[in-house]
Amino acid sequence: MTVSFFAVNASFFMGLYFLIFACFLPSSYDRHGFRGFISAKFPHLGIPLLFFTVLCSVVTGHVEVGHLWFVERLLFYSLVYALFRFVVRKPMRVQSGVNVVWIVFAVIIVSAANYRVRPA
């Protein structure tokens, strides 16, 4: 029972976190604009990442982000999204209607693929 719980949990763990983060990027960019978006993301993501990287560099002797690899990715994806929106200069349309059938279908497909790929 616990093995199957952890297998399902591990397959959705960080992917779901990145998906939730990505869902809020368009509205944040629309609210702040390019400069405001960058200056709003850096204190929340960049400063802790910079502090931890410097601290780990002092302790270990080489530069590494360690356990904050996901913060590094979130900051990178935020900057890429901001640059994309700055270059495209079009407002993104976010569809408000969510089709539950497609969400359930996607969950089943991803679960089956993860079950097939991941060792139990």
GROMACS elastic network, one bead per residue, 0.5 to 0.9 nm:
[ bonds ]
;  ai    aj funct       b0    kb
    1     4     6  0.54674   500
    1     5     6  0.63157   500
    1     6     6  0.88297   500
    2     6     6  0.61048   500
    2     7     6  0.84613   500
    3     6     6  0.52822   500
    3     7     6  0.61149   500
    3     8     6  0.87118   500
    3   120     6  0.72497   500
    4     8     6  0.61986   500
    4     9     6  0.84195   500
    4   120     6  0.76604   500
    5     8     6  0.53439   500
    5     9     6  0.59907   500
    5    10     6  0.85007   500
    6    10     6  0.58071   500
    6    11     6  0.84003   500
    7    10     6  0.52658   500
    7    11     6  0.62778   500
    7    12     6  0.89916   500
    7   114     6  0.85079   500
    7   115     6  0.77843   500
    7   118     6  0.79914   500
    7   119     6  0.86464   500
    7   120     6  0.68438   500
    8    11     6  0.52188   500
    8    12     6  0.66377   500
    8    13     6  0.84831   500
    8   111     6  0.73093   500
    8   114     6  0.81669   500
    8   115     6  0.80861   500
    9    12     6  0.55437   500
    9    13     6  0.56855   500
   10    13     6  0.50519   500
   10    14     6  0.77885   500
   11    14     6  0.79384   500
   11    15     6  0.76511   500
   11   110     6  0.84819   500
   11   111     6  0.75044   500
   11   114     6  0.63105   500
   11   115     6  0.85013   500
   11   118     6  0.84822   500
   12    15     6  0.54193   500
   12    16     6  0.55493   500
   12    17     6  0.83281   500
   12   110     6  0.89250   500
   12   111     6  0.86019   500
   13    16     6  0.58031   500
   13    17     6  0.67288   500
   14    18     6  0.62207   500
   14    19     6  0.85482   500
   14    70     6  0.84582   500
   15    18     6  0.51894   500
   15    19     6  0.61504   500
   15    20     6  0.86963   500
   16    20     6  0.61659   500
   16    21     6  0.85403   500
   17    20     6  0.52466   500
   17    21     6  0.62516   500
   17    22     6  0.86737   500
   18    22     6  0.61056   500
   18    23     6  0.86682   500
   18    70     6  0.87566   500
   18    74     6  0.76337   500
   19    22     6  0.50291   500
   19    23     6  0.62284   500
   20    23     6  0.51678   500
   20    24     6  0.69174   500
   21    24     6  0.57014   500
   21    25     6  0.67717   500
   21    74     6  0.79731   500
   22    25     6  0.52548   500
   22    26     6  0.78453   500
   22    77     6  0.86854   500
   22    78     6  0.86057   500
   23    26     6  0.70886   500
   23    27     6  0.82749   500
   24    27     6  0.57296   500
   24    28     6  0.62221   500
   24    29     6  0.87307   500
   25    28     6  0.51594   500
   25    29     6  0.60864   500
   25    30     6  0.85504   500
   25    78     6  0.74600   500
   25    81     6  0.79450   500
   25    82     6  0.88975   500
   26    29     6  0.51713   500
   26    30     6  0.60644   500
   26    31     6  0.85405   500
   26    81     6  0.86838   500
   26    91     6  0.85876   500
   26    92     6  0.69317   500
   26    93     6  0.88523   500
   26    94     6  0.81209   500
   27    30     6  0.50006   500
   27    31     6  0.60325   500
   27    32     6  0.86052   500
   28    31     6  0.51291   500
   28    32     6  0.61567   500
   28    33     6  0.80614   500
   28    37     6  0.68298   500
   29    32     6  0.52837   500
   29    33     6  0.52181   500
   29    34     6  0.66841   500
   29    36     6  0.79494   500
   29    37     6  0.55495   500
   29    38     6  0.88599   500
   29    81     6  0.88768   500
   29    82     6  0.72277   500
   29    85     6  0.83150   500
   30    33     6  0.56794   500
   30    34     6  0.85834   500
   30    37     6  0.86034   500
   30    91     6  0.75694   500
   30    92     6  0.86900   500
   31    36     6  0.84552   500
   31    37     6  0.81742   500
   32    35     6  0.73283   500
   32    37     6  0.52216   500
   32    38     6  0.87659   500
   32    40     6  0.81915   500
   33    36     6  0.54170   500
   33    37     6  0.57120   500
   33    38     6  0.85197   500
   33    82     6  0.86158   500
   33    86     6  0.86674   500
   34    37     6  0.51899   500
   34    38     6  0.62882   500
   34    39     6  0.86192   500
   34    82     6  0.61954   500
   34    83     6  0.79751   500
   34    85     6  0.80159   500
   34    86     6  0.65491   500
   35    38     6  0.52928   500
   35    39     6  0.60753   500
   35    40     6  0.84169   500
   36    39     6  0.50519   500
   36    40     6  0.58329   500
   36    41     6  0.84977   500
   37    40     6  0.50922   500
   37    41     6  0.61585   500
   37    42     6  0.86343   500
   37    78     6  0.86435   500
   37    79     6  0.89808   500
   37    82     6  0.73779   500
   38    41     6  0.52757   500
   38    42     6  0.61366   500
   38    78     6  0.79968   500
   38    79     6  0.71367   500
   38    82     6  0.74476   500
   39    42     6  0.54752   500
   39    43     6  0.70684   500
   40    43     6  0.62744   500
   40    44     6  0.70918   500
   41    44     6  0.53736   500
   41    45     6  0.58919   500
   41    46     6  0.71942   500
   41    75     6  0.72747   500
   41    78     6  0.75789   500
   41    79     6  0.87750   500
   42    45     6  0.52796   500
   42    47     6  0.64213   500
   42    75     6  0.76043   500
   43    46     6  0.56953   500
   43    47     6  0.53029   500
   43    48     6  0.77149   500
   44    47     6  0.66333   500
   44    48     6  0.71308   500
   45    48     6  0.59610   500
   45    49     6  0.62568   500
   45    50     6  0.86896   500
   45    71     6  0.61212   500
   45    72     6  0.76235   500
   45    74     6  0.75696   500
   45    75     6  0.60339   500
   46    49     6  0.51133   500
   46    50     6  0.59158   500
   46    51     6  0.84630   500
   46    71     6  0.80248   500
   46    72     6  0.78589   500
   46    75     6  0.67991   500
   47    50     6  0.50491   500
   47    51     6  0.59864   500
   47    52     6  0.84876   500
   48    51     6  0.50746   500
   48    52     6  0.60084   500
   48    53     6  0.83824   500
   48    68     6  0.87603   500
   48    71     6  0.85403   500
   49    52     6  0.52641   500
   49    53     6  0.59685   500
   49    54     6  0.85329   500
   49    65     6  0.71893   500
   49    68     6  0.66920   500
   49    69     6  0.86902   500
   49    71     6  0.67155   500
   49    72     6  0.67716   500
   50    53     6  0.51263   500
   50    54     6  0.61176   500
   50    55     6  0.84890   500
   50    65     6  0.85444   500
   51    54     6  0.53020   500
   51    55     6  0.61086   500
   51    56     6  0.86183   500
   52    56     6  0.60040   500
   52    57     6  0.83875   500
   52    64     6  0.88757   500
   52    65     6  0.69496   500
   52    66     6  0.84173   500
   52    68     6  0.78573   500
   53    56     6  0.51448   500
   53    57     6  0.59959   500
   53    58     6  0.86274   500
   53    63     6  0.65211   500
   53    64     6  0.59205   500
   53    65     6  0.50935   500
   53    66     6  0.77595   500
   53    68     6  0.85874   500
   54    58     6  0.62382   500
   54    59     6  0.86920   500
   54    63     6  0.74146   500
   54    64     6  0.85010   500
   54    65     6  0.87586   500
   55    58     6  0.52571   500
   55    59     6  0.63290   500
   55    60     6  0.86338   500
   56    59     6  0.50612   500
   56    60     6  0.57731   500
   56    61     6  0.76306   500
   56    62     6  0.76420   500
   56    63     6  0.69262   500
   56    64     6  0.65865   500
   56    65     6  0.73651   500
   56    66     6  0.77707   500
   57    60     6  0.54022   500
   57    61     6  0.50818   500
   57    64     6  0.66045   500
   57    65     6  0.87535   500
   58    61     6  0.55459   500
   58    62     6  0.75695   500
   58    63     6  0.84418   500
   59    62     6  0.83155   500
   60    63     6  0.79282   500
   60    64     6  0.86284   500
   64    69     6  0.89940   500
   65    68     6  0.55763   500
   65    69     6  0.58050   500
   65    71     6  0.89968   500
   65    72     6  0.76588   500
   66    69     6  0.61007   500
   67    70     6  0.76579   500
   67    71     6  0.87916   500
   68    71     6  0.52331   500
   68    72     6  0.65008   500
   68    73     6  0.88415   500
   69    72     6  0.50938   500
   69    73     6  0.63604   500
   69    74     6  0.87372   500
   70    74     6  0.60787   500
   70    75     6  0.85426   500
   71    75     6  0.61022   500
   71    76     6  0.84525   500
   72    75     6  0.52435   500
   72    76     6  0.61442   500
   72    77     6  0.86475   500
   73    77     6  0.60152   500
   73    78     6  0.84176   500
   74    77     6  0.51460   500
   74    78     6  0.60364   500
   74    79     6  0.86064   500
   75    78     6  0.50638   500
   75    79     6  0.62252   500
   75    80     6  0.86395   500
   76    79     6  0.51976   500
   76    80     6  0.61803   500
   76    81     6  0.85644   500
   77    80     6  0.50410   500
   77    81     6  0.60010   500
   77    82     6  0.84842   500
   78    81     6  0.51146   500
   78    82     6  0.60957   500
   78    83     6  0.86012   500
   79    82     6  0.50536   500
   79    83     6  0.61203   500
   79    84     6  0.84857   500
   80    83     6  0.51662   500
   80    84     6  0.60671   500
   80    85     6  0.86149   500
   81    84     6  0.50146   500
   81    85     6  0.61353   500
   81    86     6  0.84500   500
   82    85     6  0.51779   500
   82    86     6  0.59936   500
   82    87     6  0.85908   500
   83    87     6  0.61082   500
   83    88     6  0.84948   500
   84    87     6  0.52537   500
   84    88     6  0.60245   500
   84    89     6  0.82099   500
   85    88     6  0.51084   500
   85    89     6  0.54905   500
   85    90     6  0.69185   500
   85    91     6  0.79581   500
   85    92     6  0.85005   500
   86    89     6  0.52884   500
   86    90     6  0.84065   500
   87    90     6  0.86806   500
   88    91     6  0.86664   500
   95    98     6  0.76250   500
   98   101     6  0.88975   500
   98   102     6  0.83777   500
   98   103     6  0.81239   500
   99   102     6  0.55954   500
   99   103     6  0.66184   500
   99   104     6  0.89785   500
  100   103     6  0.50331   500
  100   104     6  0.61777   500
  100   105     6  0.84822   500
  101   104     6  0.52249   500
  101   105     6  0.60815   500
  101   106     6  0.86008   500
  102   106     6  0.60088   500
  102   107     6  0.85068   500
  103   106     6  0.50866   500
  103   107     6  0.61602   500
  103   108     6  0.86509   500
  104   107     6  0.50590   500
  104   108     6  0.62198   500
  104   109     6  0.86793   500
  105   108     6  0.51905   500
  105   109     6  0.62573   500
  105   110     6  0.86506   500
  106   109     6  0.51218   500
  106   110     6  0.60325   500
  106   111     6  0.83492   500
  107   110     6  0.52315   500
  107   111     6  0.59020   500
  107   112     6  0.84622   500
  108   111     6  0.50958   500
  108   112     6  0.60656   500
  108   113     6  0.85540   500
  109   112     6  0.51748   500
  109   113     6  0.61378   500
  109   114     6  0.85657   500
  110   113     6  0.50631   500
  110   114     6  0.60248   500
  110   115     6  0.84398   500
  111   114     6  0.51225   500
  111   115     6  0.60015   500
  111   116     6  0.84953   500
  112   115     6  0.50653   500
  112   116     6  0.61157   500
  112   117     6  0.86131   500
  113   116     6  0.50855   500
  113   117     6  0.60873   500
  113   118     6  0.83697   500
  114   117     6  0.51084   500
  114   118     6  0.55914   500
  114   119     6  0.89719   500
  115   118     6  0.55598   500
  115   119     6  0.75405   500
  115   120     6  0.77766   500
  116   119     6  0.77660   500
